[in-house]
Amino acid sequence: MPKWPPSGLSYPTLILGDEHSALVAMTDTPELFGGEIRSLAPIDIKDGKVIRWIDYWDGRHFGAELAAKMRTPADKFPTNFKESTSDG
């Protein structure tokens, strides 16, 4: 990510899965988003390529003000997550 500082880290803490799909637990350091984020990402893989990756995280520890700054505006929020492209 071109705007992230070199001191910011995003790293997996647990990976469960195989060549078809995985669940990845991730940690992002505060330098990236203003507070530490711990997330879970289910990942779908087809023909050796990631076809869907969705991050789930709980931003309550950020406080409402910081979380609101990161929120995608309603008119720009995706409504199609390409779930029909997955075999799973």
MMTF fields as JSON, N, C-alpha, C and O atoms, coordinates in Angstrom:
{
  "mmtfVersion": "1.0.0",
  "mmtfProducer": "UNKNOWN",
  "numBonds": 351,
  "numAtoms": 352,
  "numGroups": 88,
  "numChains": 1,
  "numModels": 1,
  "chainsPerModel": [1],
  "groupsPerChain": [88],
  "chainIdList": ["A"],
  "bondAtomList": [4, 2, 8, 6, 12, 10, 16, 14, 20, 18, 24, 22, 28, 26, 32, 30, 36, 34, 40, 38, 44, 42, 48, 46, 52, 50, 56, 54, 60, 58, 64, 62, 68, 66, 72, 70, 76, 74, 80, 78, 84, 82, 88, 86, 92, 90, 96, 94, 100, 98, 104, 102, 108, 106, 112, 110, 116, 114, 120, 118, 124, 122, 128, 126, 132, 130, 136, 134, 140, 138, 144, 142, 148, 146, 152, 150, 156, 154, 160, 158, 164, 162, 168, 166, 172, 170, 176, 174, 180, 178, 184, 182, 188, 186, 192, 190, 196, 194, 200, 198, 204, 202, 208, 206, 212, 210, 216, 214, 220, 218, 224, 222, 228, 226, 232, 230, 236, 234, 240, 238, 244, 242, 248, 246, 252, 250, 256, 254, 260, 258, 264, 262, 268, 266, 272, 270, 276, 274, 280, 278, 284, 282, 288, 286, 292, 290, 296, 294, 300, 298, 304, 302, 308, 306, 312, 310, 316, 314, 320, 318, 324, 322, 328, 326, 332, 330, 336, 334, 340, 338, 344, 342, 348, 346],
  "bondOrderList": [1, 1, 1, 1, 1, 1, 1, 1, 1, 1, 1, 1, 1, 1, 1, 1, 1, 1, 1, 1, 1, 1, 1, 1, 1, 1, 1, 1, 1, 1, 1, 1, 1, 1, 1, 1, 1, 1, 1, 1, 1, 1, 1, 1, 1, 1, 1, 1, 1, 1, 1, 1, 1, 1, 1, 1, 1, 1, 1, 1, 1, 1, 1, 1, 1, 1, 1, 1, 1, 1, 1, 1, 1, 1, 1, 1, 1, 1, 1, 1, 1, 1, 1, 1, 1, 1, 1],
  "groupList": [{"groupName": "MET", "atomNameList": ["N", "CA", "C", "O"], "elementList": ["N", "C", "C", "O"], "formalChargeList": [0, 0, 0, 0], "bondAtomList": [1, 0, 2, 1, 3, 2], "bondOrderList": [1, 1, 2], "singleLetterCode": "M", "chemCompType": "L-PEPTIDE LINKING"}, {"groupName": "PRO", "atomNameList": ["N", "CA", "C", "O"], "elementList": ["N", "C", "C", "O"], "formalChargeList": [0, 0, 0, 0], "bondAtomList": [1, 0, 2, 1, 3, 2], "bondOrderList": [1, 1, 2], "singleLetterCode": "P", "chemCompType": "L-PEPTIDE LINKING"}, {"groupName": "LYS", "atomNameList": ["N", "CA", "C", "O"], "elementList": ["N", "C", "C", "O"], "formalChargeList": [0, 0, 0, 0], "bondAtomList": [1, 0, 2, 1, 3, 2], "bondOrderList": [1, 1, 2], "singleLetterCode": "K", "chemCompType": "L-PEPTIDE LINKING"}, {"groupName": "TRP", "atomNameList": ["N", "CA", "C", "O"], "elementList": ["N", "C", "C", "O"], "formalChargeList": [0, 0, 0, 0], "bondAtomList": [1, 0, 2, 1, 3, 2], "bondOrderList": [1, 1, 2], "singleLetterCode": "W", "chemCompType": "L-PEPTIDE LINKING"}, {"groupName": "SER", "atomNameList": ["N", "CA", "C", "O"], "elementList": ["N", "C", "C", "O"], "formalChargeList": [0, 0, 0, 0], "bondAtomList": [1, 0, 2, 1, 3, 2], "bondOrderList": [1, 1, 2], "singleLetterCode": "S", "chemCompType": "L-PEPTIDE LINKING"}, {"groupName": "GLY", "atomNameList": ["N", "CA", "C", "O"], "elementList": ["N", "C", "C", "O"], "formalChargeList": [0, 0, 0, 0], "bondAtomList": [1, 0, 2, 1, 3, 2], "bondOrderList": [1, 1, 2], "singleLetterCode": "G", "chemCompType": "PEPTIDE LINKING"}, {"groupName": "LEU", "atomNameList": ["N", "CA", "C", "O"], "elementList": ["N", "C", "C", "O"], "formalChargeList": [0, 0, 0, 0], "bondAtomList": [1, 0, 2, 1, 3, 2], "bondOrderList": [1, 1, 2], "singleLetterCode": "L", "chemCompType": "L-PEPTIDE LINKING"}, {"groupName": "TYR", "atomNameList": ["N", "CA", "C", "O"], "elementList": ["N", "C", "C", "O"], "formalChargeList": [0, 0, 0, 0], "bondAtomList": [1, 0, 2, 1, 3, 2], "bondOrderList": [1, 1, 2], "singleLetterCode": "Y", "chemCompType": "L-PEPTIDE LINKING"}, {"groupName": "THR", "atomNameList": ["N", "CA", "C", "O"], "elementList": ["N", "C", "C", "O"], "formalChargeList": [0, 0, 0, 0], "bondAtomList": [1, 0, 2, 1, 3, 2], "bondOrderList": [1, 1, 2], "singleLetterCode": "T", "chemCompType": "L-PEPTIDE LINKING"}, {"groupName": "ILE", "atomNameList": ["N", "CA", "C", "O"], "elementList": ["N", "C", "C", "O"], "formalChargeList": [0, 0, 0, 0], "bondAtomList": [1, 0, 2, 1, 3, 2], "bondOrderList": [1, 1, 2], "singleLetterCode": "I", "chemCompType": "L-PEPTIDE LINKING"}, {"groupName": "ASP", "atomNameList": ["N", "CA", "C", "O"], "elementList": ["N", "C", "C", "O"], "formalChargeList": [0, 0, 0, 0], "bondAtomList": [1, 0, 2, 1, 3, 2], "bondOrderList": [1, 1, 2], "singleLetterCode": "D", "chemCompType": "L-PEPTIDE LINKING"}, {"groupName": "GLU", "atomNameList": ["N", "CA", "C", "O"], "elementList": ["N", "C", "C", "O"], "formalChargeList": [0, 0, 0, 0], "bondAtomList": [1, 0, 2, 1, 3, 2], "bondOrderList": [1, 1, 2], "singleLetterCode": "E", "chemCompType": "L-PEPTIDE LINKING"}, {"groupName": "HIS", "atomNameList": ["N", "CA", "C", "O"], "elementList": ["N", "C", "C", "O"], "formalChargeList": [0, 0, 0, 0], "bondAtomList": [1, 0, 2, 1, 3, 2], "bondOrderList": [1, 1, 2], "singleLetterCode": "H", "chemCompType": "L-PEPTIDE LINKING"}, {"groupName": "ALA", "atomNameList": ["N", "CA", "C", "O"], "elementList": ["N", "C", "C", "O"], "formalChargeList": [0, 0, 0, 0], "bondAtomList": [1, 0, 2, 1, 3, 2], "bondOrderList": [1, 1, 2], "singleLetterCode": "A", "chemCompType": "L-PEPTIDE LINKING"}, {"groupName": "VAL", "atomNameList": ["N", "CA", "C", "O"], "elementList": ["N", "C", "C", "O"], "formalChargeList": [0, 0, 0, 0], "bondAtomList": [1, 0, 2, 1, 3, 2], "bondOrderList": [1, 1, 2], "singleLetterCode": "V", "chemCompType": "L-PEPTIDE LINKING"}, {"groupName": "PHE", "atomNameList": ["N", "CA", "C", "O"], "elementList": ["N", "C", "C", "O"], "formalChargeList": [0, 0, 0, 0], "bondAtomList": [1, 0, 2, 1, 3, 2], "bondOrderList": [1, 1, 2], "singleLetterCode": "F", "chemCompType": "L-PEPTIDE LINKING"}, {"groupName": "ARG", "atomNameList": ["N", "CA", "C", "O"], "elementList": ["N", "C", "C", "O"], "formalChargeList": [0, 0, 0, 0], "bondAtomList": [1, 0, 2, 1, 3, 2], "bondOrderList": [1, 1, 2], "singleLetterCode": "R", "chemCompType": "L-PEPTIDE LINKING"}, {"groupName": "ASN", "atomNameList": ["N", "CA", "C", "O"], "elementList": ["N", "C", "C", "O"], "formalChargeList": [0, 0, 0, 0], "bondAtomList": [1, 0, 2, 1, 3, 2], "bondOrderList": [1, 1, 2], "singleLetterCode": "N", "chemCompType": "L-PEPTIDE LINKING"}],
  "groupTypeList": [0, 1, 2, 3, 1, 1, 4, 5, 6, 4, 7, 1, 8, 6, 9, 6, 5, 10, 11, 12, 4, 13, 6, 14, 13, 0, 8, 10, 8, 1, 11, 6, 15, 5, 5, 11, 9, 16, 4, 6, 13, 1, 9, 10, 9, 2, 10, 5, 2, 14, 9, 16, 3, 9, 10, 7, 3, 10, 5, 16, 12, 15, 5, 13, 11, 6, 13, 13, 2, 0, 16, 8, 1, 13, 10, 2, 15, 1, 8, 17, 15, 2, 11, 4, 8, 4, 10, 5],
  "groupIdList": [1, 2, 3, 4, 5, 6, 7, 8, 9, 10, 11, 12, 13, 14, 15, 16, 17, 18, 19, 20, 21, 22, 23, 24, 25, 26, 27, 28, 29, 30, 31, 32, 33, 34, 35, 36, 37, 38, 39, 40, 41, 42, 43, 44, 45, 46, 47, 48, 49, 50, 51, 52, 53, 54, 55, 56, 57, 58, 59, 60, 61, 62, 63, 64, 65, 66, 67, 68, 69, 70, 71, 72, 73, 74, 75, 76, 77, 78, 79, 80, 81, 82, 83, 84, 85, 86, 87, 88],
  "secStructList": [7, 6, 6, 1, 7, 6, 6, 7, 7, 3, 3, 3, 3, 3, 3, 3, 3, 7, 1, 1, 3, 3, 3, 3, 3, 3, 3, 3, 7, 2, 2, 2, 2, 1, 1, 7, 3, 3, 3, 3, 3, 3, 3, 3, 3, 3, 6, 6, 3, 3, 3, 3, 3, 7, 7, 3, 3, 7, 7, 4, 4, 4, 7, 2, 2, 2, 2, 2, 2, 2, 7, 7, 7, 4, 4, 4, 1, 7, 1, 7, 7, 7, 4, 4, 4, 7, 7, 7],
  "xCoordList": [0.849, 0.0, 0.897, 1.668, 0.804, 1.758, 1.723, 2.727, 0.627, 0.539, 0.835, 0.838, 1.081, 1.393, 2.845, 3.728, 3.097, 4.485, 5.262, 4.672, 6.578, 7.394, 7.273, 7.471, 6.948, 6.823, 5.533, 5.418, 4.561, 3.286, 3.415, 4.062, 2.789, 2.85, 1.452, 0.552, 1.285, 0.081, 0.568, 1.259, 0.202, 0.768, -0.244, -1.093, -0.151, -1.045, -0.59, 0.607, -1.556, -1.245, -1.705, -1.278, -2.575, -3.046, -3.612, -4.349, -3.274, -3.821, -4.351, -3.616, -5.631, -6.267, -6.824, -7.582, -6.47, -7.027, -6.136, -5.215, -6.439, -5.695, -5.68, -5.886, -5.437, -5.332, -6.675, -6.709, -7.774, -9.106, -9.692, -10.399, -9.388, -9.918, -9.134, -8.465, -9.235, -8.519, -9.242, -10.02, -8.965, -9.38, -8.089, -7.306, -7.878, -6.638, -6.952, -7.767, -6.304, -6.371, -5.209, -4.064, -5.517, -4.511, -4.421, -5.38, -3.262, -3.073, -2.47, -1.483, -3.075, -2.543, -2.112, -2.875, -0.903, -0.398, -1.036, -1.538, -1.025, -1.691, -1.224, -1.983, -0.008, 0.489, -0.332, -0.32, -1.038, -1.784, -3.14, -3.532, -3.866, -5.241, -5.544, -6.691, -4.538, -4.767, -5.007, -5.055, -5.154, -5.349, -5.115, -5.268, -4.744, -4.516, -5.819, -6.874, -5.74, -6.895, -6.543, -5.487, -7.434, -7.334, -8.532, -9.675, -8.267, -9.349, -9.302, -8.301, -10.403, -10.503, -10.857, -11.701, -10.217, -10.47, -10.703, -9.764, -11.946, -12.168, -11.719, -12.034, -10.985, -10.407, -10.792, -10.62, -11.311, -11.627, -10.544, -10.141, -10.078, -9.001, -9.482, -10.05, -9.251, -9.639, -8.489, -8.004, -8.056, -6.945, -5.7, -4.994, -5.441, -4.25, -4.316, -3.316, -5.485, -5.639, -6.715, -7.729, -6.489, -7.491, -8.632, -8.42, -9.843, -10.987, -11.901, -12.734, -11.744, -12.517, -11.801, -11.356, -11.697, -11.06, -11.869, -11.949, -12.462, -13.274, -12.728, -12.564, -12.449, -11.966, -13.139, -14.005, -13.155, -14.137, -13.37, -12.435, -13.753, -13.082, -14.068, -15.082, -13.743, -14.581, -13.9, -12.851, -14.466, -13.859, -14.338, -14.056, -15.056, -15.593, -14.507, -14.735, -13.335, -12.279, -11.666, -10.943, -11.939, -11.452, -12.188, -11.626, -13.42, -14.285, -15.044, -14.587, -16.176, -17.061, -16.429, -16.624, -15.676, -15.118, -14.088, -14.155, -13.141, -12.127, -12.743, -12.383, -13.668, -14.319, -15.122, -15.156, -15.769, -16.562, -15.68, -16.126, -14.45, -13.531, -13.184, -12.856, -13.256, -12.892, -14.091, -13.917, -15.278, -16.494, -16.642, -16.44, -16.991, -17.278, -18.624, -19.596, -18.707, -20.001, -21.042, -20.725, -22.277, -23.348, -23.477, -23.72, -23.32, -23.487, -22.306, -22.378, -21.225, -20.06, -19.857, -18.933, -20.707, -20.556, -20.925, -21.98, -20.061, -20.364, -21.572, -21.756, -22.375, -23.534, -23.359, -24.156, -22.333, -22.069, -20.685, -19.676, -20.641, -19.381, -18.865, -17.972, -19.421, -18.972, -19.085, -18.337, -20.018, -20.163, -20.538, -20.282, -21.14, -21.522, -20.306, -20.431, -19.116, -17.93, -17.235, -16.345, -17.62, -16.985, -17.677, -18.901, -16.892, -17.463, -17.926, -18.677, -17.483, -17.749, -18.938, -19.298],
  "yCoordList": [-1.172, 0.0, 1.237, 1.442, 2.044, 3.147, 4.215, 4.9, 4.387, 5.442, 4.94, 5.732, 3.652, 3.126, 3.429, 3.327, 3.803, 4.068, 2.756, 1.704, 2.813, 1.598, 0.915, -0.296, 1.683, 1.093, 0.309, -0.463, 0.49, -0.217, -1.656, -1.937, -2.553, -3.973, -4.562, -4.192, -5.47, -6.28, -7.712, -8.023, -8.584, -9.921, -10.966, -10.68, -12.189, -13.266, -13.825, -13.961, -14.148, -14.794, -16.249, -17.029, -16.611, -17.988, -18.18, -17.327, -19.295, -19.621, -21.044, -21.975, -21.207, -22.524, -22.711, -21.866, -23.786, -24.009, -24.849, -25.525, -24.786, -25.546, -24.759, -23.546, -25.45, -24.753, -24.283, -23.636, -24.6, -24.198, -23.02, -22.182, -22.97, -21.887, -21.828, -22.784, -20.677, -20.514, -19.495, -18.671, -19.577, -18.562, -18.026, -18.777, -16.712, -16.097, -15.1, -14.196, -15.265, -14.278, -13.324, -13.748, -12.022, -11.003, -9.982, -9.775, -9.355, -8.215, -7.074, -7.258, -5.895, -4.672, -3.759, -3.537, -3.235, -2.373, -0.982, -0.595, -0.228, 1.076, 2.088, 2.99, 1.961, 2.907, 2.891, 3.865, 1.806, 1.683, 2.372, 3.029, 2.232, 2.726, 3.562, 3.956, 3.838, 4.647, 3.84, 4.411, 2.563, 1.648, 0.236, -0.04, -0.661, -2.044, -2.663, -2.466, -3.401, -4.127, -5.606, -6.002, -6.401, -7.859, -8.302, -7.998, -9.017, -9.378, -10.847, -11.53, -11.315, -12.65, -12.469, -11.641, -13.237, -13.123, -14.499, -15.288, -14.806, -16.011, -15.722, -14.674, -16.659, -16.474, -17.656, -18.81, -17.368, -18.393, -18.385, -17.326, -19.581, -19.717, -20.632, -21.693, -20.217, -21.026, -20.993, -19.922, -22.164, -22.277, -21.529, -20.907, -21.599, -20.983, -19.475, -18.852, -18.876, -17.43, -17.108, -17.8, -16.063, -15.599, -14.968, -14.022, -15.497, -14.925, -14.121, -13.347, -14.305, -13.493, -13.465, -14.497, -12.28, -12.078, -11.001, -9.871, -11.337, -10.373, -10.292, -11.311, -9.068, -8.863, -8.581, -7.762, -9.265, -9.013, -8.569, -9.247, -7.45, -6.961, -6.181, -5.681, -6.091, -5.397, -4.091, -4.107, -2.968, -1.673, -0.971, 0.214, -1.666, -1.0, -0.408, 0.621, -1.03, -0.507, 0.784, 1.471, 1.123, 2.374, 3.575, 4.664, 3.369, 4.486, 4.915, 4.681, 5.529, 5.874, 6.868, 6.759, 7.834, 8.871, 8.318, 8.618, 7.517, 6.946, 5.943, 5.92, 5.115, 4.15, 4.851, 4.382, 5.964, 6.699, 7.242, 7.32, 7.616, 8.115, 7.044, 7.358, 5.781, 4.676, 4.107, 3.31, 4.499, 3.926, 4.301, 5.457, 3.337, 3.581, 4.279, 3.82, 5.383, 6.06, 5.099, 4.256, 5.238, 4.323, 4.234, 3.149, 5.348, 5.321, 4.677, 4.442, 4.389, 3.745, 2.324, 1.632, 1.886, 0.563, -0.508, -0.423, -1.521, -2.553, -3.393, -3.729, -3.718, -4.584, -5.95, -6.857, -6.104, -7.375, -7.84, -7.224, -8.923, -9.445, -10.618, -11.342, -10.807, -11.84, -13.252, -14.146, -13.454, -14.77, -15.842, -17.023, -15.457, -16.441, -16.986, -17.995, -16.351, -16.839, -17.951, -18.607, -18.176, -19.188, -20.532, -20.597, -21.602, -22.947, -23.428, -24.399, -22.754, -23.201, -22.643, -22.926],
  "zCoordList": [0.0, 0.0, 0.0, 0.938, -1.019, -1.183, -0.098, 0.098, 0.608, 1.621, 3.032, 3.974, 3.194, 4.509, 4.864, 4.012, 6.123, 6.53, 6.635, 6.881, 6.451, 6.563, 7.919, 8.022, 8.968, 10.303, 10.492, 11.444, 9.603, 9.707, 9.229, 8.22, 9.968, 9.618, 9.514, 10.267, 8.586, 8.464, 8.281, 7.311, 9.225, 9.172, 9.64, 10.484, 9.083, 9.521, 10.856, 11.112, 11.705, 12.983, 13.002, 13.854, 12.062, 11.944, 10.549, 10.055, 9.908, 8.598, 8.664, 8.991, 8.352, 8.305, 6.899, 6.425, 6.233, 4.915, 4.03, 4.49, 2.741, 1.75, 0.435, 0.432, -0.673, -1.952, -2.516, -3.562, -1.839, -2.307, -1.531, -2.091, -0.235, 0.596, 1.894, 2.288, 2.547, 3.806, 4.678, 4.197, 5.958, 6.918, 7.527, 8.108, 7.385, 7.846, 8.948, 8.763, 10.094, 11.169, 10.945, 10.793, 10.927, 10.621, 11.755, 12.498, 11.874, 12.765, 11.953, 11.242, 12.068, 11.463, 12.609, 13.549, 12.532, 13.598, 13.528, 12.473, 14.624, 14.684, 13.634, 13.279, 13.138, 12.139, 10.856, 10.104, 10.597, 9.341, 9.387, 8.422, 10.502, 10.565, 11.8, 12.009, 12.621, 13.803, 15.063, 16.153, 14.951, 16.079, 15.585, 14.395, 16.484, 16.069, 15.582, 16.186, 14.502, 13.975, 13.947, 13.453, 14.477, 14.353, 13.543, 13.886, 12.472, 11.555, 11.202, 11.42, 10.656, 10.067, 8.603, 8.259, 7.747, 6.319, 5.718, 5.609, 5.321, 4.534, 3.102, 2.54, 2.527, 1.204, 0.321, 0.712, -0.868, -1.859, -2.932, -3.414, -3.3, -4.27, -5.392, -5.136, -6.627, -7.787, -8.781, -9.144, -9.219, -10.171, -9.694, -10.488, -8.387, -7.827, -7.648, -7.292, -7.89, -7.747, -6.721, -6.634, -5.953, -4.999, -5.794, -6.553, -5.613, -6.324, -5.409, -5.881, -4.093, -3.146, -1.808, -1.305, -1.241, 0.064, 0.764, 0.283, 1.879, 2.625, 4.042, 4.714, 4.493, 5.856, 6.78, 6.474, 7.903, 8.961, 10.197, 10.625, 10.767, 11.965, 12.807, 12.319, 14.083, 15.058, 15.423, 16.067, 15.03, 15.26, 16.517, 16.696, 17.396, 18.588, 19.478, 20.113, 19.54, 20.415, 19.868, 20.59, 18.614, 18.033, 18.614, 18.733, 18.966, 19.322, 18.072, 16.953, 18.258, 17.148, 16.184, 14.973, 16.698, 15.829, 14.842, 13.65, 15.325, 14.438, 13.47, 12.293, 13.951, 13.069, 11.98, 10.842, 12.311, 11.318, 10.2, 9.055, 10.501, 9.476, 8.451, 7.307, 8.859, 7.978, 7.222, 6.3, 7.593, 7.018, 5.545, 5.172, 4.722, 3.313, 3.214, 3.814, 2.467, 2.311, 1.731, 0.891, 2.187, 1.77, 0.258, -0.271, -0.452, -1.911, -2.633, -3.839, -1.917, -2.518, -1.994, -2.424, -1.073, -0.479, -1.503, -2.131, -1.679, -2.689, -2.292, -1.122, -3.266, -3.015, -3.669, -3.429, -4.486, -5.139, -4.695, -5.041, -3.932, -3.43, -4.259, -3.819, -5.454, -6.406, -5.829, -6.225, -4.894, -4.292, -5.309, -5.075, -6.433, -7.448, -8.189, -8.882, -8.07, -8.752, -7.987, -8.529, -6.743, -5.906, -6.083, -6.198, -6.105, -6.174, -4.811, -4.715, -3.753, -2.389, -1.86, -0.718]
}
